[in-house]
Amino acid sequence: MQRRSVSLRLGTSAVLGLSLVAAACGGGGSDGGDSATGITVDKGVQDALSSTTTPGSATTVAAKPEPKTMDEWEKLWTAERAAVVKRIKDNKWGLSADGKTVTGPEGFTIDVSKCAVGWSNTEGLTDTAFKVGGTLALSGTLADYGNYGKSIDTLLAYYGDKGAFKDSNGKTRKAVYIQKDDAYDPAKTIPLVDELLDSEKAFAIWTLGTGPTMKTYDKLNQRCVPDLIAMTGHPAWADPINHPWTSGAPVPSYTTETQLWGTFIEQRLGEFPTDKKVVVCALVMNNDFGKVYDAGFRSYVAQSAKLKDRVEFVTETIEPTAPTITDPMTTLGSKNCAFYIAMTAGTSCTQSVVEAAQNGMKEKVKYLFQPLTCAGTSFISKEKVGGDGTASKGWHMFNPGIKDIKDPTLSADPWMVFIKDLLTKKGIDPNSSSSLGNGFGYAWPFVQTLLVAQELPGGLTRTNLVVAHRTLSMTPPTHLYGIKLEMNGNKDAYLIEGGQFAVFDSTKQVWELEGSRIDLNGKSSLCAWSQSTSKCS
């Protein structure tokens, strides 16, 4: 298997006919009906795919050799940051001389005169430090994602101790990372964000989860406080026009993922009898996160000539705090599912594997899918599912391209060696959770954004931070080589739009990549999310 192959087109064997949909919120339940509305095919993605050649082919291009050492990586990033800084300076983007308007690439603008009374461009900064406040799940069913905070704190401390955060005004700072446990409960997130804003006076905020972010991103944008790289892949964060201070995870959006699932199913319809419905079953988390998965998939089915009359979509819902999922999984196990998709996160990903093995779905359901929210081996390893680990054998995933810190085949990867060493020195076991490696997927682009922002006129400010972020174009060490991390003002609001399908090998305890590398960089449409209608406009 070529784990380092780079494809800048989609192999049609992997995703022939993919259409990204800005989906409306469809109703749940086990009725199998189509309740999606507001279906919109993403023309940019469709056009990109239509240029592929014969089925099973992929157009590949040679990439520069992957850096072999951390010194080589740092040299590459230094050159890439310099190019971003030059682009910003050459175009004179940033805060206007009168302090009223921020400009950036592709029409990106912010009217800071509309920021909340008393707003400061440098709140949370001193001559020696800057405060970053975070809310994330340190307890509850999604507590494994609390490991993100450990990685964020570790990388910020590393660059701070190196003296890397020295801005154009000559101020050298270290990060003060303050994280608070909201247990993935939006009702807890709201007062915690208020505390970080009003008591801690944080320079920037970091939220985890769709629900918590959804309940606070209006306020943070009204207060003109950056919440960059929020730890959620909901398409709502791709809204630089109405919510310029918020952006999403370095993974393809959940809506994109649903379209890839749909295409995967289209290509396998021939494996099933034509005189019967193909039943696709899903366990859906009952919140804004699960609903966008549900709606995205329903929308894709409704617009697919191959699926709309062949597929019966059956769902069961669970609450985010549900301690077990036995009952809904038992119900799904009675539905003759051909495909099963876990549209969930956290503990329920592991529980899906265990329940499917116990209730017979593992033998009866031909294709079982984990979501990208549970990327890595931690949620599916034999230590979690029990026994010899064979319960996880053959499960599928659309991997968002992020490297798994627990993958033994990456033991010599210079980035993996580097971050494992950093964690070990802080007394953190690198092998304790894949989420530690995933956390660096958030930390690294934030550090790079800081390093660009501080080189701009005026040094490190909130407005320079957001302009740097909206102009970022770099090569991440956290993802499979060849996947680009890039934003472009009002034209491209997604950091990462790539990945690769994978199948779990329970013997090796690794996700084995299969098919062609998927790169949709710059192809996904913006999403002005309406909370009242639960859809993009």
N, C-alpha and C positions, 0 to 999 in steps of 0.2 A: 504494500500500500504506500502510495506516495503522499506522505503527510505534509510535504512542503510544496506540492505543485501549486501553481498560481494560474487561475483562470480569470480573465477579465471579460468573458462572456459566460452566460449560463449554458452548460451542456443541456441540450434539449432532453436528454435522458433524465435529467434531474428536475427540470422545471418547465417543460414545454407548455406554452400557453398560460403562463402565470399572469394573473391580473391582480393588482393591489386595489383594495377597496376601502374607501373611507366610509366605514360602516355605521349604520344607525344601531341603536340598542334594541336587540330582539328579545322577545319574551323567553323565559326559561321553561322548565317543566318537561315532562316526558311525552309530549304530544307529537313530536317529530314534525310539526308544522313549520312553515316558513313565516316568521314574523318580522323579518328584516324589512326596513324601509330606507329610502334615501340612498339607493345603491349607486355607487359611482366608481367606474373603472379608472384606475390611474393610467392615463394615456402614456405618460413618460416611460413607465416601466414596460407597458405593452409594446411600445415602439422599440425599446431596447431588445426585447426578446424576439421580436419578429425578424430581426436581422441575423439571427443564428442560421446556420446552414442545415445540414441533414440531421435527422434524429440520431442522438447518441454522440454528436460531435461537440467540440468546444473550441473556440478560438483562443489560443493562448499567446501570451507575449512574454519575452524574457524580462525578468526583473533583475535589479542590481543584486549582487550576492548579499545574503543576509549577514549582518555583522556577527563576528565570531567572539568578540569580547565586549565588556561593558565600555571600555574606552572607545571602541569603534561605534557603539550605539550613541554614546554621549557626543561624539564628533558629528554624527549624522543629525542628532537633534539640535545641536548648536547651529548647524547650517540651515536647518529647516526653520528654526525660530527666527534666525536673521532674515530669512526671506519673508516671513510673516510681518516682522517689524518694518521691513522696508516697504512692503505693500501698504501698510497702514500709514506710514509717514509720507510716502510718495503721494498718496491720495488725500492726505491731511484729514484723515478720519479721527474721530474722537469728540471730545467736548468742545463746543464752539467758544470763541473768545468771550461772548457775553454770558456764558454759563447756562444757556437755556436749551441747547439742542445737542444731542449725540448723533453722530453719523457713523456709518460703517458700510461694508460691501453690499452691493445689489440692493440699494435703496433702504438699507437698515437705518432706522432713525428712532430716537426716543426724545420726547418733549419733557425734559426734566423740570420744567416750570410747573408741571402738573404733579410732581412728587409731593408726598405728604409734607405738611408744614413742619419745619425744623429739620428737614432732610439734610444730611451731610454726606458729601462724596468720600469723606475719609473717616467716617465713624467706625470705630473698632480698630483703628490704627494708632500706634504710638511710634516713637522713634525706634523702638526695639522689637515690636511685636505686632501681629495682626490676629484677630480673633475669628475663628470659624466655628459656628454653632451647628450641631447636628442632632436630628431626631431620628432614631432607628429602633428596631426591635431588639432589645437585649433580653427579653423574656417572652414567654408564650410560644405558640406553634411556629412562629417564624423567627425564633431567636437565633437560628444559625446565621442569619444575615447580619447579626451583630458583629460578626467577624469582619465585615467590611470596615467598621470603625477602627478595628485594630490595625488594619493595613493602611488606612488613611493616615492615622496618627503616626505610624511607623515611617511612612515615606515623607510626610511633611517634616518630621523631626530629623530625618537623615539629611535632607537638603538644607534645613535650617542650621544644623550643626556644621555643615560645610561652608556656611556663609553665602549660600547661593542666592538668598533673597535680598540682594542689594539693589536698590532701585536707582533710577537716573538722578535722583536728588541726593544720592550718597547715603541713604538710610539703609542699614542692614538689620533685617528683622528675622524673628523666628515665629513659627505658627503656634498659637494657643488653640488647640482643638478641644471643644467642649461638647460632649455628646450626652444626650438624655434619652432615657428609655420610654418610648410611647407604646411598646408592646404591639405595634402595628394597629393601634386603635386611634382613628382620626379624632375622636373626642378627647383623647389625651394629647394628641399632637398640637391642637390649637393653643391651649394654654402654655405648652412648652415652647412653641415658637414665639409666643408673646413674651415669655420670659427671656428668651435669647435676644429678642429685639430690644426690649425695654429695660431689662435689668443688666444683661451681659453686654448690650450694645455691640452685637456681633457685626463684623465687617461683611460677612457672607453667611448664608444659611445652607444647610444640606439636609434634605428630607429623604426618607425611604418609604416606598410603597405608593401605589396609585391613590388609595383613599386618603391617606395623610397629606399627600402632595395636593390632591384635588381640593381639599378643604382649606388649604393655606396659600395656594399660589396666587389667587386674586389679591390677597392682602400683601404678600411680598412684592408683587408688581406695583401695587399702589404706593407702597412704602419705598419702592425703588431699591430693593435689597436683592443682590444676586442669589439665586438658588440654581446654580449651574451644575449640570450632570446629576440631576435628581435621580435617585436609585429606583427607577421605574421606567418601563418601556411603553407606557401608554402613548398613543399618538398625539394626545392633547398638548404635549410639551413641545411639539413642532409648530409653534405659533409665535414667531419672532415679531410679528406685527402688533398683536394684542397683548402678548406676554413676553416682552423682550428680555426680562430678567430671569426667565426660567428656561432650562433645556433638560433633555432627558438622558437616559442611560446610553452607554457606548455599546448598544446592541440594536439590531433591527426592531422596529416597533412590534407590539403584539399583533397588530392588524396584519403586518407583513407576514408574520409567522403563520397566521391562520390561512393566508393565501397559499403559502408553501405546503401546508398540510393538505389543502384542497387539491392542489396540483398533484401531490404524491398519490392521493386517492384516485384521481382521474386516470393516472397512468396504470393503475392496477385493477380497474374495473373488469378487465377481461379475465381475471382470475376467479370471478364469481358468476353463478348462474344468471342468465339474462331474464329469467322469468320471475325473479324475486327481487325485492328491494335489498339494497346493500345498507345494512344498519351501521351507522356511525354513532358510537356512544361517547359521552363526555361527562366527566365530573367537573362541575363549574363552581368556583368560589362565588358566594353570594355577596358581591360588592362591585364597585366600579371596575376593579381589575378583572374579575371573572366575566363580568357582563360584556366588556369590550372583546374578549376572546369569543364568547358566545355569539355576539352580534357579527363580528368579522367573519366567522365561519359560515353563519347562516347567509350572510350577504353573498359570499363567494358561491355557495351552493345554488342560490337563487339565480345568479347570472351565468352559471356554467351550463352550457348546452349538454354536457356529458353527465352532470350530476343532478340537475334539478328534478328529473323524472326517475332517477335511479336510487337516490339516497334518501333514507329515512334517518333524521337526526334526532337522537334520544338523549336527553340530559337529566342529570340529577344534581342538586345543589347542596353545598355544605357551607356552614358559617366559617369565617376565618379562624374562630377560636374553637372549633369542634375538636374534641379530644380524640374521637375515632371517626372512621368513615365506613364502618362495616355495613350499616343499613343501606345507604345509597349504593354502595358497590355490590351488595347482594341483589338489589333491584336491577342494576345494570347487567349483572351476570345472568339474569333471566331473559334478556332481550335479544339473544342471538346476534351479538355484536360481531361485525367483521373487522371493525377498527375501534380502538379505544384511545381517547385523548384525555390526559390529565390537564385540565385548564385551571390549574391551582398553583400553589407555591408552598415552600417550607415542608413541614412534617407530612402533609398530605401527599407529597410526591413519593416519599418512602412508603407510606401506608398503601398507596395505589399498587405498588409492586407486591407488597405482602398480601394484600387482600385478593389481588388477581391470582396469585399462586394458590391461595387457600380455597377460593370459591370456584375454581375451574376455568376462569377466564384466560389464564396463561396458556392452557391447552386449546381452548376453543376459539379465542380471538386471534386472527392471523397477524394483525399489526397493532402493537401497543406503543403509545407515544408519551414521553415525558415532555414538559414544556421547557423552553429556554431559561425560565426562571430557576430551574433546578439543574443548570449546567454543572458539569463536574461529576466526580464519582461519589461525593459524600452522601448524596441522597439515595444512592442505588447500590452502594458497596455491600459486600457480604457482612461487614460489621453492623450495618444498619438493617439489612433484610433478613439476616440470620442464616443458619445452616451453612451449606457450602457455597452460598451465593448464587446458585443456579436460578433462583426466582427472578433474577434480573436479566438472565440470558435473552438476547434478541430484542430487548426493548429499543425503540427508535427515539431519535431527537433531532430537531433542527438545531445544531450547535451554533451559537452566535459567533463562533470564531475565537472565543477566548481560550487561552491555554489553561489547562488544569494543573494546578500546583502539585497534585498528587499523582500525576501521570508519570510512571517510571521511564517511559520512552523520552521524556523531556529532561531527564536528570542532568544532562550536560549542557542544556540550554543556558547561555550566560545570564539571561534575565532571571530564570528560575533559580540558578545558583545564587544570584545576588539577593533576591527577595527572601529566599530561605535563610540566608545568612543574617539579614537584617532582623527577621522575626526571631531567630534563635537567640541572637544577642539581647533581645528584649524579653527572653524567657517564654516565647510563644512557640509551640510545636507546629512547624509548617505543615505537617501531615494531619493535623487535627481536623481540618475542614477545607474543602475546595473553595469555600467562600472567602478564605484568606487570599487566594490567588485572584479570585474575581474582584475582591475589594481593591486590589492594585489596579484593576481595569478602570476604576473610578478615580483613584488617587493620582495615577500617572498623568492623565490629561489635565487634571486640575493644577498639578504642579507646573506643567508646561504652560498653561494659561497664565499662571502667576508670573512665570519667568519672562513671558512676552510682555505682559501688561506693565511690568516694572521698568521696561526699557523705553516706554513711550513717554512723550513730553508730559511732565507733571508727576511722573513716577507711578507708584501703585495707588490707584484710586478705584472706586467701584465702577465708574464709567470706563476707565481703561481696561478693567478686568472683563467687562462684558464685550467690549469691542475686540479685545484679543481673542476671546472665546469664539465670537461669531466669525473670525477670520482664520481660525486655527486650521492648519493643514500639515499633518505630520504622520510619521510611521510608528505605530505603537508596538512596543515589545511584548505587550500583554496579549496580543491576538496573533493568529496564524499569519505568518509573513506574507505580505502581498495585499493584505486588507488595509485600506487607507482609513485614517481617522481625519475627518474633514468637515468643516462647516463653511457656509458662504452666505452670510447675511440673510436677506429675505428670500434667497433662492434655494438654499439647502440648510435645513435646520436639524439634520440627523447626523450625529457624530460617526456612527458606524451603520453601514447598510450591507453587510456581508455575512458569510458564514458557510456552513457545510453540513449536510446530513450526516448522521452517525448512528452506529448500532453498538449496543453494549456487549462486550466480550467478558462474560463472567469468569472465564478461566484466567485471563490476563488482568481482569479488573480495570479495564480501560474502555473508553468510548473510541471505537474504530471509525475513522472518517471514511465515507464512501461517496461516489459520484464526483461531480466537478465542484470546484470552489465557486461560490455564488457572490457576485459583486454587483450591487445595484447602486453604487455610490452616486449621489446626486439625482437619483431617479424618483425617489419618493416625494409625494406632494405634501405641502404644508397642511396643517389641520387647525382651523379655528374652531375649537371644541365648544359646543353649547351644552352646559350642564342641565338646561331645562329640557332639551330634546335628546341628549346623549348621542350626538353625532357631530361629525365634522361638517363645516360649511366652506 
